């Protein structure tokens, strides 16, 4: 039996990382080469980078863009990238928060730099799609089969902070279906037979999704089949033949979310009604001010809050204190487990 009462699951990048090797927010785009590069062919003792240069062309442009935005700190990046040779391009512990791509996007939007903005959004897509391509994705499969399938669709919902669609590609095999709670102007015929059928579970994606496409000309929203690869959007055109302009992934950074504000309002309603909220793989970092405010303004004082994270340098008491400070009005004790997504499913899952 599922939890009795309104149950809201909150999925963050940590859940997708553990299930399908998708990048965490701090690593997004920056770790694209490290996560997705193949071994280079050897030509007389020299690495043959010809194919890699094609695959990572957009990433090369990004390196130059980053160096131009932060010349004092990152002017050396293009040379290091060009001289990488056999090495994997890795900037471990060399970046500050202001260098993360969400901050870069905020800056580029303030500068009205559309080219730079579109480049980073394209690379977000490429990195996530390629890093997760053909991954077993075992944990999301188990989450759907062992946990969601035992829940009542009328009293369970999911708030996702992820761009990836690794949860959605498991809906077809287990008779568990999702509803994004937005209307699409066009739905791929392979998706239409599944979408919103048979008492779907609300899946509220606050930052958009890789399988949502938007026409850059007319703004029509497209829903694609959620099996993505690096070149998926190449040649994608608006389904309206009278328009025919390009379609790009509809992924939205929190400071540019006016197109899906309605989903944030729905999320607030679901959180207000929640008897239990289970947060998996999301740590409410202090810079996610909008998300923190959403939860602070919405959670009922009697809600049962359950936090699932990974054991690291901080223990259970650290997390309890952190969430008590974030949500001081919650009356019940805050439950914290540090065995990750897999540990949560091992304990809570119901094999079917």
C-alpha positions as CSV (number, residue, x, y, z in Angstrom):
1,X,0.0,0.0,0.0
2,X,1.2,3.5,-0.7
3,X,1.3,6.3,1.8
4,X,-2.2,7.3,3.0
5,X,-2.6,11.0,2.3
6,X,-1.4,13.5,-0.3
7,X,2.2,12.5,-1.1
8,X,4.5,14.8,-3.1
9,X,7.9,13.5,-4.3
10,X,10.5,16.0,-5.1
11,X,13.3,14.8,-7.5
12,X,16.5,16.6,-7.9
13,X,19.7,16.1,-9.9
14,X,21.1,13.8,-7.3
15,X,18.4,11.2,-8.1
16,X,19.1,11.3,-11.9
17,X,22.8,11.2,-11.2
18,X,22.5,8.1,-9.2
19,X,20.2,6.4,-11.7
20,X,21.5,7.5,-15.1
21,X,24.8,9.3,-14.6
22,X,23.3,12.7,-15.6
23,X,25.4,15.7,-14.4
24,X,24.8,17.6,-11.3
25,X,24.1,21.4,-11.6
26,X,27.6,22.4,-10.8
27,X,29.0,20.1,-13.4
28,X,26.5,20.8,-16.2
29,X,28.2,21.6,-19.5
30,X,31.6,22.0,-17.8
31,X,32.0,18.3,-17.5
32,X,30.6,17.5,-20.9
33,X,34.0,16.3,-22.3
34,X,34.9,14.4,-19.1
35,X,31.5,12.6,-19.1
36,X,31.1,11.9,-22.8
37,X,34.5,11.8,-24.6
38,X,35.7,8.5,-26.2
39,X,39.2,7.2,-26.5
40,X,41.0,9.0,-29.3
41,X,42.5,7.0,-32.3
42,X,46.3,6.9,-32.4
43,X,48.0,8.1,-35.6
44,X,51.7,7.5,-35.3
45,X,51.7,8.4,-31.7
46,X,49.6,11.5,-32.1
47,X,45.9,11.6,-31.0
48,X,43.5,12.0,-33.8
49,X,41.0,14.7,-32.6
50,X,39.2,15.2,-36.0
51,X,36.0,13.4,-35.0
52,X,36.1,14.7,-31.5
53,X,36.4,18.3,-32.7
54,X,33.2,17.9,-34.7
55,X,31.3,16.3,-31.7
56,X,32.5,19.0,-29.3
57,X,32.3,21.9,-31.6
58,X,29.7,23.7,-29.5
59,X,31.7,23.0,-26.4
60,X,34.7,24.7,-28.0
61,X,32.5,27.7,-28.6
62,X,31.4,27.6,-25.0
63,X,35.0,27.6,-23.8
64,X,35.7,30.7,-25.7
65,X,32.5,32.3,-24.5
66,X,33.3,31.6,-20.8
67,X,36.8,33.1,-21.3
68,X,35.3,36.2,-22.7
69,X,32.8,36.6,-19.8
70,X,35.4,36.0,-17.1
71,X,38.7,37.1,-18.7
72,X,40.5,37.7,-15.4
73,X,39.9,34.1,-14.2
74,X,39.4,32.0,-17.3
75,X,41.5,33.6,-20.1
76,X,43.7,30.5,-20.1
77,X,40.8,28.1,-20.9
78,X,40.9,28.1,-24.7
79,X,44.6,27.2,-24.8
80,X,44.1,24.4,-22.3
81,X,41.3,23.0,-24.3
82,X,43.2,23.2,-27.6
83,X,46.3,21.6,-26.1
84,X,44.5,18.8,-24.2
85,X,46.0,16.0,-26.4
86,X,45.1,12.7,-24.9
87,X,43.9,14.2,-21.7
88,X,40.3,14.5,-20.5
89,X,39.4,18.2,-20.1
90,X,38.6,18.4,-16.4
91,X,38.2,21.6,-14.3
92,X,37.7,19.8,-10.9
93,X,37.6,22.4,-8.1
94,X,38.7,25.2,-10.4
95,X,35.3,26.8,-10.8
96,X,33.3,29.2,-8.6
97,X,29.6,29.4,-8.3
98,X,29.5,32.4,-10.6
99,X,30.9,30.3,-13.4
100,X,28.1,27.7,-13.3
101,X,26.0,27.7,-16.4
102,X,22.8,29.0,-14.7
103,X,24.7,32.1,-13.6
104,X,26.2,32.5,-17.1
105,X,22.8,32.3,-18.5
106,X,21.5,34.9,-16.2
107,X,24.3,37.2,-17.2
108,X,23.8,36.6,-20.9
109,X,20.1,37.3,-20.7
110,X,20.8,40.5,-18.9
111,X,23.2,41.4,-21.7
112,X,20.6,40.3,-24.3
113,X,23.1,37.9,-25.8
114,X,20.7,35.6,-27.6
115,X,23.5,33.7,-29.4
116,X,25.3,32.9,-26.1
117,X,22.1,32.0,-24.4
118,X,21.1,29.5,-27.1
119,X,24.6,28.0,-27.2
120,X,24.5,27.2,-23.5
121,X,21.0,25.8,-23.7
122,X,22.0,23.6,-26.6
123,X,25.0,22.3,-24.6
124,X,22.8,21.6,-21.5
125,X,20.7,19.4,-23.8
126,X,23.8,17.7,-25.4
127,X,25.5,17.0,-22.1
128,X,22.4,15.5,-20.4
129,X,21.3,13.5,-23.4
130,X,24.7,12.1,-24.2
131,X,25.7,11.3,-20.6
132,X,22.5,9.4,-20.0
133,X,22.3,7.7,-23.5
134,X,21.9,4.0,-23.2
135,X,22.3,4.0,-19.5
136,X,20.5,1.2,-17.6
137,X,18.6,3.8,-15.5
138,X,17.8,1.1,-13.0
139,X,16.7,3.3,-10.1
140,X,14.0,5.2,-12.0
141,X,12.7,1.9,-13.4
142,X,12.4,0.5,-9.8
143,X,11.0,3.8,-8.6
144,X,8.1,3.5,-11.1
145,X,7.6,-0.2,-10.7
146,X,8.0,-0.6,-7.0
147,X,6.8,2.7,-5.5
148,X,4.7,4.8,-7.9
149,X,2.7,1.7,-9.1
150,X,1.6,1.1,-5.5
151,X,0.5,4.7,-5.0
152,X,-3.0,6.1,-5.8
153,X,-2.6,8.6,-8.8
154,X,-5.2,10.8,-7.2
155,X,-3.1,11.5,-4.1
156,X,0.5,11.4,-5.4
157,X,2.4,13.9,-7.5
158,X,5.9,14.6,-8.5
159,X,7.8,17.9,-8.6
160,X,10.9,17.6,-10.7
161,X,13.8,20.1,-10.8
162,X,15.5,18.2,-13.6
163,X,15.7,18.8,-17.3
164,X,16.2,15.1,-18.1
165,X,13.4,12.8,-18.9
166,X,14.9,9.6,-17.5
167,X,11.8,9.1,-15.3
168,X,9.4,9.4,-18.2
169,X,11.0,6.7,-20.4
170,X,9.9,4.1,-17.8
171,X,6.2,4.9,-18.0
172,X,5.5,2.8,-21.0
173,X,6.6,-0.5,-19.5
174,X,4.8,-0.4,-16.1
175,X,1.4,1.0,-16.8
176,X,2.2,4.1,-14.9
177,X,1.7,7.3,-16.8
178,X,2.4,11.0,-16.3
179,X,0.7,14.3,-17.0
180,X,2.9,17.4,-17.3
181,X,-0.1,19.6,-16.6
182,X,0.5,21.8,-19.6
183,X,-1.1,21.6,-23.0
184,X,1.1,20.9,-26.1
185,X,0.3,22.1,-29.6
186,X,1.7,18.9,-31.1
187,X,2.5,15.5,-29.7
188,X,4.7,12.9,-31.4
189,X,2.5,9.9,-32.5
190,X,4.7,7.5,-30.6
191,X,4.0,9.5,-27.5
192,X,0.3,10.3,-28.0
193,X,-0.8,6.8,-27.2
194,X,0.7,6.9,-23.7
195,X,0.5,10.6,-22.7
196,X,-2.1,11.4,-20.0
197,X,-3.8,8.0,-20.3
198,X,-5.0,5.7,-17.4
199,X,-5.1,8.0,-14.4
200,X,-1.8,9.8,-14.9
201,X,0.4,11.0,-12.1
202,X,1.0,14.8,-12.2
203,X,4.7,15.4,-13.0
204,X,5.4,19.1,-12.5
205,X,8.7,20.0,-14.2
206,X,9.6,23.5,-12.9
207,X,12.5,24.0,-15.3
208,X,11.1,22.5,-18.5
209,X,12.2,19.2,-20.0
210,X,14.4,17.9,-22.8
211,X,11.4,16.3,-24.5
212,X,9.6,19.6,-24.7
213,X,10.4,21.4,-27.9
214,X,9.5,25.1,-28.6
215,X,9.3,26.7,-32.0
216,X,11.6,29.7,-32.0
217,X,9.2,31.5,-34.4
218,X,5.6,30.9,-33.3
219,X,6.1,29.5,-29.8
220,X,4.2,26.3,-30.4
221,X,5.0,23.6,-27.8
222,X,6.0,20.1,-29.1
223,X,6.1,16.9,-27.0
224,X,8.6,14.3,-28.3
225,X,9.3,10.7,-27.4
226,X,11.6,10.8,-24.4
227,X,14.5,8.8,-25.9
228,X,17.2,11.5,-26.5
229,X,20.6,11.6,-28.1
230,X,23.1,14.4,-28.7
231,X,21.8,15.3,-32.2
232,X,18.1,14.8,-31.5
233,X,17.1,18.4,-32.3
234,X,19.1,18.7,-35.5
235,X,16.7,19.5,-38.3
236,X,13.7,19.6,-36.0
237,X,11.1,21.9,-37.6
238,X,7.8,23.2,-36.3
239,X,4.9,20.8,-36.9
240,X,2.9,23.6,-38.3
241,X,3.8,23.5,-41.9
242,X,2.8,27.1,-42.4
243,X,5.5,28.0,-39.9
244,X,8.3,25.5,-40.5
245,X,10.9,27.3,-38.3
246,X,13.3,25.5,-36.0
247,X,12.4,23.8,-32.8
248,X,14.7,23.8,-29.8
249,X,14.5,22.1,-26.4
250,X,12.3,24.0,-24.0
251,X,14.5,24.1,-20.9
252,X,14.0,27.1,-18.6
253,X,16.4,28.5,-16.0
254,X,14.5,29.7,-12.8
255,X,15.2,33.4,-13.6
256,X,13.6,33.0,-17.0
257,X,10.5,31.0,-16.2
258,X,7.6,33.3,-17.2
259,X,6.5,30.9,-19.9
260,X,5.7,28.2,-17.3
261,X,4.7,30.2,-14.3
262,X,1.5,28.3,-14.2
263,X,3.5,25.2,-13.2
264,X,5.0,26.9,-10.3
265,X,1.5,27.9,-9.1
266,X,0.4,24.3,-9.5
267,X,3.4,23.1,-7.5
268,X,2.5,25.6,-4.7
269,X,-1.0,24.1,-4.6
270,X,0.2,20.5,-4.4
271,X,2.7,21.4,-1.7
272,X,0.0,23.2,0.4
273,X,-2.1,20.0,0.2
274,X,0.7,17.6,1.0
275,X,0.6,15.4,4.1
276,X,4.0,14.0,3.2
277,X,6.8,15.4,1.1
278,X,9.7,13.2,0.1
279,X,12.8,15.0,-1.2
280,X,15.2,12.8,-3.2
281,X,18.5,14.1,-4.5
282,X,17.9,17.8,-4.0
283,X,19.7,19.8,-1.2
284,X,18.0,23.2,-1.4
285,X,21.3,25.1,-2.1
286,X,21.2,28.6,-0.9
287,X,21.4,30.1,-4.4
288,X,18.1,28.4,-5.4
289,X,16.2,31.2,-3.8
290,X,13.0,30.8,-5.8
291,X,12.7,27.1,-5.0
292,X,13.4,27.7,-1.3
293,X,10.8,30.4,-1.2
294,X,8.3,28.2,-3.1
295,X,8.6,25.5,-0.4
296,X,8.7,28.0,2.5
297,X,5.5,29.7,1.3
298,X,3.7,26.4,0.6
299,X,4.5,23.6,3.2
300,X,1.9,23.1,5.8
301,X,3.1,23.2,9.4
302,X,1.9,19.6,10.0
303,X,3.6,18.2,6.9
304,X,5.8,15.2,7.3
305,X,9.1,16.0,5.6
306,X,11.4,13.2,4.5
307,X,14.8,14.0,3.0
308,X,16.8,11.4,1.1
309,X,20.5,12.3,0.4
310,X,23.9,10.7,0.0
311,X,26.2,10.2,3.0
312,X,29.3,12.4,2.7
313,X,31.2,14.7,5.0
314,X,28.0,15.7,6.7
315,X,25.8,13.4,8.9
316,X,22.2,13.1,9.7
317,X,22.2,15.8,12.4
318,X,23.7,18.4,10.0
319,X,20.8,17.8,7.6
320,X,18.2,17.9,10.3
321,X,19.5,21.2,11.5
322,X,19.7,22.6,8.0
323,X,16.1,21.8,7.1
324,X,14.9,22.9,10.5
325,X,16.4,26.3,9.8
326,X,14.9,26.3,6.2
327,X,11.4,25.4,7.5
328,X,11.2,26.4,11.1
329,X,7.4,26.3,11.2
330,X,7.1,22.5,10.5
331,X,6.0,20.9,13.7
332,X,6.8,17.3,13.1
333,X,10.4,15.9,13.3
334,X,12.2,16.0,9.9
335,X,13.2,12.5,8.7
336,X,16.7,12.2,7.1
337,X,18.2,9.1,5.4
338,X,21.6,9.2,3.8
339,X,21.6,6.0,1.8
340,X,20.8,7.7,-1.4
341,X,18.0,7.0,-4.0
342,X,19.0,3.3,-4.1
343,X,18.8,2.9,-0.3
344,X,15.4,4.6,-0.3
345,X,14.0,2.2,-2.9
346,X,15.5,-0.8,-1.1
347,X,13.6,0.1,2.0
348,X,10.4,1.5,0.6
349,X,10.0,-0.4,-2.7
350,X,7.4,-3.1,-3.1
351,X,8.5,-5.6,-5.7
352,X,5.7,-6.5,-8.1
